[in-house]
Amino acid sequence: MAVQATLHCLTGCAIGEVLGMVIGTALGWSSGPTVVLAVVLAFVFGYALTMRPLLSAGLGVRDALKVALAADTVSIAVMEVVDNAVVIAVPGAMAAGLDGPLFWLSLAGALAVAFALTVPVNRWLISRGRGHAVIHRHHH
């Protein structure tokens, strides 16, 4: 369940992270604003992906948002801290440009490292009835 929860989190984070990095890089922004945009979009897409099935199951928007916040905030936060720390640590990655392999390889590698380090966090949360365990209460 922890791997599945982390894959779910990775999907939303990757969509937001890649979109934010692409937008910031394409606009020639410095690392700070680019990372902020990527993190904001990762949370937006992460929460949206969690809310979609909850809304389909009949939860109202407010209740679905509460469940998404409870289920995903820690996971997304850990993933984003790790992911962005790795990208920033790779020399030249933030300035590599969208057509350079360094940009894409560092981003892909950062997401892989973030996934590996977030699985144990999700396992711990689920074992305590938190994280994605909160969502599974609403699936039946």
N, CA, C and O atoms as CSV, one atom per row, in Angstrom:
chain,resi,resn,atom,element,x,y,z
A,1,MET,N,N,0.823,-1.185,0.000
A,1,MET,CA,C,0.000,0.000,0.000
A,1,MET,C,C,0.878,1.263,0.000
A,1,MET,O,O,0.528,2.260,-0.632
A,2,ALA,N,N,2.010,1.220,0.705
A,2,ALA,CA,C,2.892,2.389,0.763
A,2,ALA,C,C,3.489,2.706,-0.602
A,2,ALA,O,O,3.615,3.873,-0.973
A,3,VAL,N,N,3.853,1.674,-1.345
A,3,VAL,CA,C,4.391,1.903,-2.696
A,3,VAL,C,C,3.310,2.501,-3.587
A,3,VAL,O,O,3.573,3.449,-4.326
A,4,GLN,N,N,2.103,1.961,-3.525
A,4,GLN,CA,C,0.998,2.482,-4.321
A,4,GLN,C,C,0.702,3.939,-3.942
A,4,GLN,O,O,0.488,4.775,-4.820
A,5,ALA,N,N,0.689,4.240,-2.665
A,5,ALA,CA,C,0.451,5.613,-2.210
A,5,ALA,C,C,1.548,6.543,-2.704
A,5,ALA,O,O,1.274,7.673,-3.107
A,6,THR,N,N,2.786,6.073,-2.674
A,6,THR,CA,C,3.904,6.901,-3.123
A,6,THR,C,C,3.869,7.087,-4.636
A,6,THR,O,O,4.197,8.166,-5.128
A,7,LEU,N,N,3.482,6.067,-5.374
A,7,LEU,CA,C,3.320,6.218,-6.830
A,7,LEU,C,C,2.239,7.239,-7.145
A,7,LEU,O,O,2.385,8.046,-8.063
A,8,HIS,N,N,1.157,7.201,-6.381
A,8,HIS,CA,C,0.079,8.176,-6.554
A,8,HIS,C,C,0.616,9.583,-6.299
A,8,HIS,O,O,0.372,10.509,-7.073
A,9,CYS,N,N,1.347,9.720,-5.203
A,9,CYS,CA,C,1.939,11.004,-4.844
A,9,CYS,C,C,2.939,11.449,-5.911
A,9,CYS,O,O,2.964,12.615,-6.303
A,10,LEU,N,N,3.754,10.515,-6.371
A,10,LEU,CA,C,4.753,10.818,-7.397
A,10,LEU,C,C,4.100,11.331,-8.674
A,10,LEU,O,O,4.636,12.227,-9.325
A,11,THR,N,N,2.962,10.778,-9.034
A,11,THR,CA,C,2.277,11.217,-10.250
A,11,THR,C,C,1.907,12.690,-10.173
A,11,THR,O,O,2.226,13.467,-11.073
A,12,GLY,N,N,1.237,13.066,-9.104
A,12,GLY,CA,C,0.855,14.472,-8.942
A,12,GLY,C,C,2.062,15.375,-8.805
A,12,GLY,O,O,2.117,16.450,-9.403
A,13,CYS,N,N,3.042,14.932,-8.005
A,13,CYS,CA,C,4.252,15.736,-7.818
A,13,CYS,C,C,5.013,15.895,-9.129
A,13,CYS,O,O,5.488,16.984,-9.449
A,14,ALA,N,N,5.126,14.814,-9.880
A,14,ALA,CA,C,5.870,14.883,-11.141
A,14,ALA,C,C,5.199,15.814,-12.136
A,14,ALA,O,O,5.875,16.595,-12.807
A,15,ILE,N,N,3.882,15.742,-12.240
A,15,ILE,CA,C,3.178,16.640,-13.161
A,15,ILE,C,C,3.454,18.093,-12.769
A,15,ILE,O,O,3.853,18.900,-13.608
A,16,GLY,N,N,3.242,18.417,-11.513
A,16,GLY,CA,C,3.464,19.783,-11.050
A,16,GLY,C,C,4.915,20.199,-11.103
A,16,GLY,O,O,5.236,21.312,-11.518
A,17,GLU,N,N,5.791,19.308,-10.685
A,17,GLU,CA,C,7.224,19.601,-10.658
A,17,GLU,C,C,7.755,19.861,-12.066
A,17,GLU,O,O,8.428,20.863,-12.306
A,18,VAL,N,N,7.453,18.967,-12.981
A,18,VAL,CA,C,7.928,19.132,-14.358
A,18,VAL,C,C,7.342,20.393,-14.971
A,18,VAL,O,O,8.064,21.175,-15.589
A,19,LEU,N,N,6.050,20.596,-14.810
A,19,LEU,CA,C,5.409,21.786,-15.360
A,19,LEU,C,C,6.036,23.061,-14.784
A,19,LEU,O,O,6.335,23.996,-15.528
A,20,GLY,N,N,6.233,23.099,-13.469
A,20,GLY,CA,C,6.845,24.267,-12.835
A,20,GLY,C,C,8.278,24.504,-13.299
A,20,GLY,O,O,8.662,25.640,-13.579
A,21,MET,N,N,9.063,23.440,-13.381
A,21,MET,CA,C,10.448,23.572,-13.840
A,21,MET,C,C,10.500,24.023,-15.297
A,21,MET,O,O,11.321,24.864,-15.664
A,22,VAL,N,N,9.626,23.464,-16.118
A,22,VAL,CA,C,9.594,23.852,-17.531
A,22,VAL,C,C,9.192,25.320,-17.684
A,22,VAL,O,O,9.823,26.060,-18.438
A,23,ILE,N,N,8.155,25.736,-16.978
A,23,ILE,CA,C,7.699,27.129,-17.075
A,23,ILE,C,C,8.792,28.076,-16.580
A,23,ILE,O,O,9.134,29.039,-17.267
A,24,GLY,N,N,9.336,27.810,-15.402
A,24,GLY,CA,C,10.369,28.675,-14.838
A,24,GLY,C,C,11.612,28.743,-15.711
A,24,GLY,O,O,12.181,29.817,-15.909
A,25,THR,N,N,12.033,27.595,-16.234
A,25,THR,CA,C,13.215,27.548,-17.091
A,25,THR,C,C,12.951,28.261,-18.415
A,25,THR,O,O,13.792,29.021,-18.896
A,26,ALA,N,N,11.780,28.011,-19.000
A,26,ALA,CA,C,11.437,28.651,-20.279
A,26,ALA,C,C,11.358,30.174,-20.149
A,26,ALA,O,O,11.687,30.901,-21.086
A,27,LEU,N,N,10.921,30.646,-18.982
A,27,LEU,CA,C,10.818,32.094,-18.760
A,27,LEU,C,C,12.130,32.714,-18.280
A,27,LEU,O,O,12.220,33.927,-18.088
A,28,GLY,N,N,13.151,31.864,-18.088
A,28,GLY,CA,C,14.457,32.365,-17.661
A,28,GLY,C,C,14.508,32.785,-16.201
A,28,GLY,O,O,15.354,33.593,-15.817
A,29,TRP,N,N,13.606,32.243,-15.383
A,29,TRP,CA,C,13.585,32.585,-13.962
A,29,TRP,C,C,14.795,31.993,-13.265
A,29,TRP,O,O,15.392,31.029,-13.743
A,30,SER,N,N,15.146,32.573,-12.145
A,30,SER,CA,C,16.214,32.016,-11.313
A,30,SER,C,C,15.683,30.766,-10.594
A,30,SER,O,O,14.502,30.431,-10.688
A,31,SER,N,N,16.567,30.105,-9.892
A,31,SER,CA,C,16.196,28.853,-9.212
A,31,SER,C,C,15.086,29.042,-8.186
A,31,SER,O,O,14.164,28.228,-8.121
A,32,GLY,N,N,15.157,30.103,-7.384
A,32,GLY,CA,C,14.170,30.310,-6.312
A,32,GLY,C,C,12.738,30.343,-6.802
A,32,GLY,O,O,11.933,29.518,-6.371
A,33,PRO,N,N,12.384,31.272,-7.694
A,33,PRO,CA,C,11.005,31.331,-8.178
A,33,PRO,C,C,10.586,30.067,-8.938
A,33,PRO,O,O,9.428,29.655,-8.871
A,34,THR,N,N,11.523,29.463,-9.652
A,34,THR,CA,C,11.210,28.231,-10.392
A,34,THR,C,C,10.849,27.111,-9.423
A,34,THR,O,O,9.873,26.392,-9.640
A,35,VAL,N,N,11.622,26.959,-8.365
A,35,VAL,CA,C,11.350,25.917,-7.370
A,35,VAL,C,C,10.022,26.191,-6.661
A,35,VAL,O,O,9.239,25.267,-6.442
A,36,VAL,N,N,9.764,27.436,-6.304
A,36,VAL,CA,C,8.498,27.775,-5.643
A,36,VAL,C,C,7.318,27.411,-6.538
A,36,VAL,O,O,6.353,26.803,-6.075
A,37,LEU,N,N,7.388,27.776,-7.811
A,37,LEU,CA,C,6.311,27.434,-8.743
A,37,LEU,C,C,6.152,25.920,-8.855
A,37,LEU,O,O,5.031,25.412,-8.842
A,38,ALA,N,N,7.254,25.206,-8.965
A,38,ALA,CA,C,7.196,23.744,-9.083
A,38,ALA,C,C,6.560,23.110,-7.847
A,38,ALA,O,O,5.757,22.186,-7.972
A,39,VAL,N,N,6.904,23.589,-6.678
A,39,VAL,CA,C,6.347,23.045,-5.430
A,39,VAL,C,C,4.850,23.342,-5.341
A,39,VAL,O,O,4.055,22.459,-5.021
A,40,VAL,N,N,4.475,24.575,-5.623
A,40,VAL,CA,C,3.042,24.938,-5.586
A,40,VAL,C,C,2.252,24.054,-6.543
A,40,VAL,O,O,1.207,23.518,-6.173
A,41,LEU,N,N,2.740,23.899,-7.758
A,41,LEU,CA,C,2.028,23.077,-8.739
A,41,LEU,C,C,2.020,21.600,-8.341
A,41,LEU,O,O,1.048,20.897,-8.622
A,42,ALA,N,N,3.075,21.119,-7.698
A,42,ALA,CA,C,3.096,19.732,-7.233
A,42,ALA,C,C,1.994,19.499,-6.204
A,42,ALA,O,O,1.305,18.481,-6.252
A,43,PHE,N,N,1.828,20.430,-5.281
A,43,PHE,CA,C,0.757,20.300,-4.289
A,43,PHE,C,C,-0.611,20.389,-4.964
A,43,PHE,O,O,-1.507,19.609,-4.641
A,44,VAL,N,N,-0.780,21.318,-5.888
A,44,VAL,CA,C,-2.069,21.475,-6.575
A,44,VAL,C,C,-2.437,20.196,-7.324
A,44,VAL,O,O,-3.551,19.693,-7.185
A,45,PHE,N,N,-1.512,19.675,-8.109
A,45,PHE,CA,C,-1.817,18.456,-8.873
A,45,PHE,C,C,-1.938,17.235,-7.965
A,45,PHE,O,O,-2.776,16.366,-8.208
A,46,GLY,N,N,-1.114,17.161,-6.928
A,46,GLY,CA,C,-1.217,16.045,-5.983
A,46,GLY,C,C,-2.572,16.002,-5.308
A,46,GLY,O,O,-3.210,14.951,-5.251
A,47,TYR,N,N,-3.013,17.144,-4.795
A,47,TYR,CA,C,-4.326,17.204,-4.149
A,47,TYR,C,C,-5.445,16.947,-5.153
A,47,TYR,O,O,-6.415,16.256,-4.838
A,48,ALA,N,N,-5.318,17.497,-6.357
A,48,ALA,CA,C,-6.363,17.311,-7.374
A,48,ALA,C,C,-6.529,15.836,-7.737
A,48,ALA,O,O,-7.651,15.352,-7.883
A,49,LEU,N,N,-5.410,15.124,-7.880
A,49,LEU,CA,C,-5.497,13.691,-8.208
A,49,LEU,C,C,-6.127,12.889,-7.076
A,49,LEU,O,O,-6.795,11.885,-7.323
A,50,THR,N,N,-5.922,13.320,-5.859
A,50,THR,CA,C,-6.543,12.640,-4.718
A,50,THR,C,C,-8.024,12.967,-4.637
A,50,THR,O,O,-8.840,12.100,-4.325
A,51,MET,N,N,-8.368,14.206,-4.915
A,51,MET,CA,C,-9.770,14.636,-4.785
A,51,MET,C,C,-10.683,14.044,-5.868
A,51,MET,O,O,-11.863,13.797,-5.617
A,52,ARG,N,N,-10.150,13.822,-7.040
A,52,ARG,CA,C,-10.989,13.351,-8.154
A,52,ARG,C,C,-11.812,12.113,-7.817
A,52,ARG,O,O,-13.031,12.149,-7.987
A,53,PRO,N,N,-11.212,11.018,-7.348
A,53,PRO,CA,C,-12.036,9.851,-7.013
A,53,PRO,C,C,-12.946,10.083,-5.812
A,53,PRO,O,O,-14.026,9.498,-5.725
A,54,LEU,N,N,-12.514,10.932,-4.890
A,54,LEU,CA,C,-13.356,11.227,-3.728
A,54,LEU,C,C,-14.614,11.980,-4.154
A,54,LEU,O,O,-15.706,11.708,-3.655
A,55,LEU,N,N,-14.456,12.914,-5.066
A,55,LEU,CA,C,-15.613,13.646,-5.596
A,55,LEU,C,C,-16.523,12.703,-6.371
A,55,LEU,O,O,-17.747,12.794,-6.276
A,56,SER,N,N,-15.925,11.801,-7.133
A,56,SER,CA,C,-16.714,10.810,-7.884
A,56,SER,C,C,-17.478,9.876,-6.959
A,56,SER,O,O,-18.545,9.373,-7.311
A,57,ALA,N,N,-16.914,9.646,-5.757
A,57,ALA,CA,C,-17.570,8.771,-4.782
A,57,ALA,C,C,-18.684,9.486,-4.021
A,57,ALA,O,O,-19.369,8.882,-3.195
A,58,GLY,N,N,-18.861,10.788,-4.308
A,58,GLY,CA,C,-19.973,11.515,-3.710
A,58,GLY,C,C,-19.612,12.484,-2.608
A,58,GLY,O,O,-20.498,13.150,-2.072
A,59,LEU,N,N,-18.333,12.590,-2.246
A,59,LEU,CA,C,-17.938,13.567,-1.235
A,59,LEU,C,C,-18.065,14.971,-1.816
A,59,LEU,O,O,-17.835,15.183,-3.006
A,60,GLY,N,N,-18.428,15.910,-0.981
A,60,GLY,CA,C,-18.465,17.301,-1.397
A,60,GLY,C,C,-17.051,17.846,-1.540
A,60,GLY,O,O,-16.099,17.230,-1.061
A,61,VAL,N,N,-16.906,18.982,-2.185
A,61,VAL,CA,C,-15.593,19.570,-2.431
A,61,VAL,C,C,-14.850,19.839,-1.119
A,61,VAL,O,O,-13.668,19.517,-1.004
A,62,ARG,N,N,-15.523,20.419,-0.145
A,62,ARG,CA,C,-14.875,20.737,1.131
A,62,ARG,C,C,-14.382,19.461,1.825
A,62,ARG,O,O,-13.247,19.410,2.300
A,63,ASP,N,N,-15.239,18.429,1.882
A,63,ASP,CA,C,-14.838,17.179,2.534
A,63,ASP,C,C,-13.717,16.479,1.769
A,63,ASP,O,O,-12.791,15.940,2.376
A,64,ALA,N,N,-13.799,16.486,0.433
A,64,ALA,CA,C,-12.750,15.872,-0.384
A,64,ALA,C,C,-11.425,16.595,-0.178
A,64,ALA,O,O,-10.374,15.956,-0.117
A,65,LEU,N,N,-11.464,17.921,-0.072
A,65,LEU,CA,C,-10.244,18.684,0.166
A,65,LEU,C,C,-9.660,18.356,1.541
A,65,LEU,O,O,-8.444,18.223,1.678
A,66,LYS,N,N,-10.506,18.224,2.549
A,66,LYS,CA,C,-10.023,17.858,3.889
A,66,LYS,C,C,-9.329,16.497,3.870
A,66,LYS,O,O,-8.273,16.323,4.478
A,67,VAL,N,N,-9.928,15.535,3.169
A,67,VAL,CA,C,-9.326,14.197,3.083
A,67,VAL,C,C,-8.004,14.272,2.325
A,67,VAL,O,O,-7.020,13.662,2.742
A,68,ALA,N,N,-7.971,15.010,1.223
A,68,ALA,CA,C,-6.742,15.142,0.441
A,68,ALA,C,C,-5.634,15.790,1.264
A,68,ALA,O,O,-4.485,15.351,1.219
A,69,LEU,N,N,-5.975,16.823,2.008
A,69,LEU,CA,C,-4.973,17.485,2.858
A,69,LEU,C,C,-4.433,16.521,3.906
A,69,LEU,O,O,-3.227,16.469,4.142
A,70,ALA,N,N,-5.314,15.766,4.526
A,70,ALA,CA,C,-4.905,14.808,5.557
A,70,ALA,C,C,-4.083,13.668,4.961
A,70,ALA,O,O,-3.132,13.190,5.579
A,71,ALA,N,N,-4.453,13.240,3.765
A,71,ALA,CA,C,-3.816,12.075,3.161
A,71,ALA,C,C,-2.469,12.374,2.521
A,71,ALA,O,O,-1.561,11.545,2.572
A,72,ASP,N,N,-2.333,13.544,1.921
A,72,ASP,CA,C,-1.181,13.767,1.047
A,72,ASP,C,C,-0.176,14.826,1.481
A,72,ASP,O,O,0.920,14.877,0.923
A,73,THR,N,N,-0.498,15.657,2.433
A,73,THR,CA,C,0.381,16.783,2.742
A,73,THR,C,C,1.790,16.343,3.130
A,73,THR,O,O,2.767,16.863,2.591
A,74,VAL,N,N,1.907,15.406,4.043
A,74,VAL,CA,C,3.240,14.975,4.485
A,74,VAL,C,C,3.990,14.309,3.339
A,74,VAL,O,O,5.171,14.586,3.128
A,75,SER,N,N,3.325,13.445,2.607
A,75,SER,CA,C,3.953,12.735,1.502
A,75,SER,C,C,4.449,13.700,0.430
A,75,SER,O,O,5.588,13.592,-0.025
A,76,ILE,N,N,3.606,14.636,0.029
A,76,ILE,CA,C,4.006,15.609,-0.992
A,76,ILE,C,C,5.143,16.480,-0.471
A,76,ILE,O,O,6.095,16.759,-1.200
A,77,ALA,N,N,5.052,16.907,0.773
A,77,ALA,CA,C,6.100,17.765,1.335
A,77,ALA,C,C,7.452,17.058,1.343
A,77,ALA,O,O,8.461,17.645,0.952
A,78,VAL,N,N,7.478,15.810,1.782
A,78,VAL,CA,C,8.741,15.052,1.788
A,78,VAL,C,C,9.263,14.894,0.370
A,78,VAL,O,O,10.448,15.099,0.105
A,79,MET,N,N,8.363,14.526,-0.542
A,79,MET,CA,C,8.779,14.321,-1.922
A,79,MET,C,C,9.347,15.611,-2.520
A,79,MET,O,O,10.354,15.579,-3.226
A,80,GLU,N,N,8.719,16.712,-2.246
A,80,GLU,CA,C,9.167,17.990,-2.806
A,80,GLU,C,C,10.488,18.459,-2.211
A,80,GLU,O,O,11.345,18.971,-2.931
A,81,VAL,N,N,10.659,18.289,-0.908
A,81,VAL,CA,C,11.929,18.678,-0.289
A,81,VAL,C,C,13.076,17.871,-0.897
A,81,VAL,O,O,14.101,18.429,-1.288
A,82,VAL,N,N,12.893,16.563,-0.970
A,82,VAL,CA,C,13.948,15.696,-1.503
A,82,VAL,C,C,14.184,15.989,-2.981
A,82,VAL,O,O,15.325,16.177,-3.404
A,83,ASP,N,N,13.126,16.029,-3.755
A,83,ASP,CA,C,13.231,16.235,-5.193
A,83,ASP,C,C,13.966,17.537,-5.513
A,83,ASP,O,O,14.909,17.546,-6.304
A,84,ASN,N,N,13.538,18.616,-4.905
A,84,ASN,CA,C,14.151,19.906,-5.205
A,84,ASN,C,C,15.572,19.999,-4.663
A,84,ASN,O,O,16.424,20.631,-5.287
A,85,ALA,N,N,15.840,19.392,-3.528
A,85,ALA,CA,C,17.211,19.390,-3.000
A,85,ALA,C,C,18.159,18.678,-3.959
A,85,ALA,O,O,19.288,19.122,-4.169
A,86,VAL,N,N,17.696,17.570,-4.541
A,86,VAL,CA,C,18.535,16.833,-5.485
A,86,VAL,C,C,18.768,17.657,-6.749
A,86,VAL,O,O,19.904,17.770,-7.210
A,87,VAL,N,N,17.717,18.229,-7.306
A,87,VAL,CA,C,17.871,19.020,-8.535
A,87,VAL,C,C,18.816,20.200,-8.297
A,87,VAL,O,O,19.684,20.487,-9.121
A,88,ILE,N,N,18.638,20.874,-7.170
A,88,ILE,CA,C,19.490,22.026,-6.869
A,88,ILE,C,C,20.937,21.589,-6.633
A,88,ILE,O,O,21.866,22.329,-6.957
A,89,ALA,N,N,21.134,20.399,-6.074
A,89,ALA,CA,C,22.484,19.902,-5.788
A,89,ALA,C,C,23.249,19.488,-7.039
A,89,ALA,O,O,24.478,19.436,-7.012
A,90,VAL,N,N,22.557,19.196,-8.124
A,90,VAL,CA,C,23.235,18.796,-9.356
A,90,VAL,C,C,23.799,20.056,-10.021
A,90,VAL,O,O,23.039,20.928,-10.441
A,91,PRO,N,N,25.111,20.153,-10.117
A,91,PRO,CA,C,25.714,21.356,-10.700
A,91,PRO,C,C,25.205,21.630,-12.127
A,91,PRO,O,O,25.295,20.778,-13.011
A,92,GLY,N,N,24.679,22.821,-12.316
A,92,GLY,CA,C,24.234,23.253,-13.639
A,92,GLY,C,C,22.859,22.793,-14.057
A,92,GLY,O,O,22.390,23.178,-15.128
A,93,ALA,N,N,22.188,21.977,-13.249
A,93,ALA,CA,C,20.892,21.425,-13.660
A,93,ALA,C,C,19.837,22.506,-13.839
A,93,ALA,O,O,19.073,22.475,-14.803
A,94,MET,N,N,19.792,23.450,-12.929
A,94,MET,CA,C,18.760,24.492,-13.004
A,94,MET,C,C,19.001,25.452,-14.168
A,94,MET,O,O,18.064,26.097,-14.638
A,95,ALA,N,N,20.214,25.550,-14.625
A,95,ALA,CA,C,20.539,26.456,-15.726
A,95,ALA,C,C,20.719,25.714,-17.050
A,95,ALA,O,O,21.080,26.327,-18.055
A,96,ALA,N,N,20.472,24.411,-17.062
A,96,ALA,CA,C,20.781,23.596,-18.236
A,96,ALA,C,C,19.909,23.903,-19.450
A,96,ALA,O,O,20.353,23.711,-20.582
A,97,GLY,N,N,18.707,24.366,-19.246
A,97,GLY,CA,C,17.822,24.623,-20.383
A,97,GLY,C,C,17.013,23.395,-20.747
A,97,GLY,O,O,17.421,22.260,-20.498
A,98,LEU,N,N,15.871,23.644,-21.335
A,98,LEU,CA,C,14.929,22.563,-21.643
A,98,LEU,C,C,15.428,21.609,-22.722
A,98,LEU,O,O,14.954,20.476,-22.805
A,99,ASP,N,N,16.359,22.038,-23.538
A,99,ASP,CA,C,16.842,21.172,-24.613
A,99,ASP,C,C,18.079,20.372,-24.213
A,99,ASP,O,O,18.622,19.618,-25.020
A,100,GLY,N,N,18.523,20.539,-22.969
A,100,GLY,CA,C,19.711,19.824,-22.514
A,100,GLY,C,C,19.371,18.581,-21.726
A,100,GLY,O,O,18.439,18.591,-20.922
A,101,PRO,N,N,20.112,17.511,-21.944
A,101,PRO,CA,C,19.848,16.271,-21.202
A,101,PRO,C,C,20.084,16.411,-19.701
A,101,PRO,O,O,19.452,15.706,-18.914
A,102,LEU,N,N,20.979,17.304,-19.290
A,102,LEU,CA,C,21.233,17.479,-17.861
A,102,LEU,C,C,19.977,17.897,-17.121
A,102,LEU,O,O,19.727,17.407,-16.020
A,103,PHE,N,N,19.181,18.785,-17.690
A,103,PHE,CA,C,17.936,19.228,-17.078
A,103,PHE,C,C,17.010,18.043,-16.850
A,103,PHE,O,O,16.529,17.835,-15.737
A,104,TRP,N,N,16.759,17.265,-17.898
A,104,TRP,CA,C,15.798,16.166,-17.838
A,104,TRP,C,C,16.309,14.997,-17.004
A,104,TRP,O,O,15.540,14.387,-16.261
A,105,LEU,N,N,17.592,14.676,-17.116
A,105,LEU,CA,C,18.144,13.568,-16.338
A,105,LEU,C,C,18.187,13.899,-14.847
A,105,LEU,O,O,17.904,13.040,-14.011
A,106,SER,N,N,18.541,15.140,-14.513
A,106,SER,CA,C,18.564,15.506,-13.098
A,106,SER,C,C,17.156,15.515,-12.519
A,106,SER,O,O,16.956,15.112,-11.373
A,107,LEU,N,N,16.182,15.967,-13.294
A,107,LEU,CA,C,14.794,15.980,-12.831
A,107,LEU,C,C,14.272,14.554,-12.644
A,107,LEU,O,O,13.630,14.254,-11.637
A,108,ALA,N,N,14.547,13.679,-13.607
A,108,ALA,CA,C,14.115,12.278,-13.490
A,108,ALA,C,C,14.809,11.587,-12.316
A,108,ALA,O,O,14.174,10.855,-11.557
A,109,GLY,N,N,16.107,11.822,-12.170
A,109,GLY,CA,C,16.844,11.230,-11.051
A,109,GLY,C,C,16.347,11.732,-9.707
A,109,GLY,O,O,16.247,10.969,-8.746
A,110,ALA,N,N,16.035,13.023,-9.645
A,110,ALA,CA,C,15.530,13.610,-8.402
A,110,ALA,C,C,14.188,13.000,-8.018
A,110,ALA,O,O,13.941,12.724,-6.843
A,111,LEU,N,N,13.328,12.790,-8.996
A,111,LEU,CA,C,12.026,12.165,-8.713
A,111,LEU,C,C,12.204,10.723,-8.249
A,111,LEU,O,O,11.469,10.259,-7.377
A,112,ALA,N,N,13.171,10.012,-8.823
A,112,ALA,CA,C,13.426,8.628,-8.402
A,112,ALA,C,C,13.932,8.581,-6.959
A,112,ALA,O,O,13.495,7.739,-6.174
A,113,VAL,N,N,14.847,9.478,-6.612
A,113,VAL,CA,C,15.361,9.532,-5.240
A,113,VAL,C,C,14.229,9.908,-4.282
A,113,VAL,O,O,14.097,9.322,-3.207
A,114,ALA,N,N,13.420,10.884,-4.677
A,114,ALA,CA,C,12.301,11.313,-3.835
A,114,ALA,C,C,11.319,10.163,-3.603
A,114,ALA,O,O,10.813,9.989,-2.495
A,115,PHE,N,N,11.053,9.383,-4.647
A,115,PHE,CA,C,10.171,8.221,-4.506
A,115,PHE,C,C,10.743,7.244,-3.475
A,115,PHE,O,O,10.042,6.802,-2.566
A,116,ALA,N,N,12.011,6.921,-3.632
A,116,ALA,CA,C,12.643,5.937,-2.737
A,116,ALA,C,C,12.625,6.395,-1.276
A,116,ALA,O,O,12.461,5.575,-0.373
A,117,LEU,N,N,12.788,7.673,-1.046
A,117,LEU,CA,C,12.818,8.167,0.325
A,117,LEU,C,C,11.426,8.447,0.890
A,117,LEU,O,O,11.268,8.579,2.104
A,118,THR,N,N,10.420,8.540,0.025
A,118,THR,CA,C,9.060,8.807,0.494
A,118,THR,C,C,8.293,7.525,0.807
A,118,THR,O,O,7.361,7.557,1.611
A,119,VAL,N,N,8.654,6.405,0.201
A,119,VAL,CA,C,7.974,5.130,0.489
A,119,VAL,C,C,7.989,4.813,1.994
A,119,VAL,O,O,6.937,4.495,2.547
A,120,PRO,N,N,9.138,4.887,2.670
A,120,PRO,CA,C,9.122,4.582,4.112
A,120,PRO,C,C,8.267,5.564,4.911
A,120,PRO,O,O,7.658,5.183,5.910
A,121,VAL,N,N,8.220,6.807,4.484
A,121,VAL,CA,C,7.377,7.790,5.162
A,121,VAL,C,C,5.913,7.383,5.030
A,121,VAL,O,O,5.166,7.402,6.008
A,122,ASN,N,N,5.508,7.015,3.817
A,122,ASN,CA,C,4.118,6.584,3.610
A,122,ASN,C,C,3.820,5.287,4.348
A,122,ASN,O,O,2.720,5.112,4.871
A,123,ARG,N,N,4.781,4.384,4.395
A,123,ARG,CA,C,4.584,3.128,5.145
A,123,ARG,C,C,4.328,3.442,6.623
A,123,ARG,O,O,3.433,2.866,7.239
A,124,TRP,N,N,5.111,4.348,7.176
A,124,TRP,CA,C,4.959,4.745,8.572
A,124,TRP,C,C,3.603,5.416,8.800
A,124,TRP,O,O,2.917,5.104,9.774
A,125,LEU,N,N,3.209,6.335,7.909
A,125,LEU,CA,C,1.912,7.015,8.043
A,125,LEU,C,C,0.754,6.021,7.981
A,125,LEU,O,O,-0.157,6.074,8.807
A,126,ILE,N,N,0.790,5.127,7.015
A,126,ILE,CA,C,-0.290,4.148,6.830
A,126,ILE,C,C,-0.370,3.217,8.041
A,126,ILE,O,O,-1.465,2.846,8.463
A,127,SER,N,N,0.776,2.840,8.600
A,127,SER,CA,C,0.775,1.942,9.767
A,127,SER,C,C,0.120,2.593,10.978
A,127,SER,O,O,-0.272,1.902,11.918
A,128,ARG,N,N,0.002,3.890,10.961
A,128,ARG,CA,C,-0.630,4.627,12.052
A,128,ARG,C,C,-2.015,5.153,11.685
A,128,ARG,O,O,-2.581,5.991,12.387
A,129,GLY,N,N,-2.556,4.645,10.563
A,129,GLY,CA,C,-3.905,5.039,10.153
A,129,GLY,C,C,-3.976,6.422,9.541
A,129,GLY,O,O,-5.048,7.021,9.469
A,130,ARG,N,N,-2.848,6.925,9.106
A,130,ARG,CA,C,-2.795,8.267,8.503
A,130,ARG,C,C,-2.358,8.167,7.045
A,130,ARG,O,O,-2.228,7.070,6.503
A,131,GLY,N,N,-2.134,9.307,6.420
A,131,GLY,CA,C,-1.713,9.302,5.028
A,131,GLY,C,C,-2.798,8.700,4.148
A,131,GLY,O,O,-3.978,9.015,4.302
A,132,HIS,N,N,-2.398,7.841,3.235
A,132,HIS,CA,C,-3.366,7.259,2.299
A,132,HIS,C,C,-4.347,6.320,2.964
A,132,HIS,O,O,-5.359,5.967,2.358
A,133,ALA,N,N,-4.084,5.906,4.185
A,133,ALA,CA,C,-5.066,5.095,4.912
A,133,ALA,C,C,-6.359,5.875,5.099
A,133,ALA,O,O,-7.437,5.282,5.153
A,134,VAL,N,N,-6.266,7.187,5.197
A,134,VAL,CA,C,-7.437,8.049,5.339
A,134,VAL,C,C,-8.331,7.959,4.105
A,134,VAL,O,O,-9.558,7.960,4.213
A,135,ILE,N,N,-7.704,7.882,2.935
A,135,ILE,CA,C,-8.464,7.811,1.680
A,135,ILE,C,C,-9.228,6.492,1.571
A,135,ILE,O,O,-10.372,6.467,1.116
A,136,HIS,N,N,-8.599,5.414,1.984
A,136,HIS,CA,C,-9.224,4.097,1.835
A,136,HIS,C,C,-10.490,3.957,2.662
A,136,HIS,O,O,-11.325,3.099,2.375
A,137,ARG,N,N,-10.642,4.773,3.664
A,137,ARG,CA,C,-11.901,4.776,4.435
A,137,ARG,C,C,-13.071,5.262,3.598
A,137,ARG,O,O,-14.223,4.960,3.909
A,138,HIS,N,N,-12.793,6.002,2.552
A,138,HIS,CA,C,-13.840,6.609,1.718
A,138,HIS,C,C,-14.098,5.841,0.417
A,138,HIS,O,O,-14.936,6.253,-0.385
A,139,HIS,N,N,-13.398,4.753,0.205
A,139,HIS,CA,C,-13.569,3.986,-1.029
A,139,HIS,C,C,-14.730,2.987,-0.972
A,139,HIS,O,O,-15.123,2.431,-1.997
A,140,HIS,N,N,-15.262,2.769,0.201
A,140,HIS,CA,C,-16.307,1.745,0.295
A,140,HIS,C,C,-17.628,2.350,0.633
A,140,HIS,O,O,-18.622,1.635,0.752
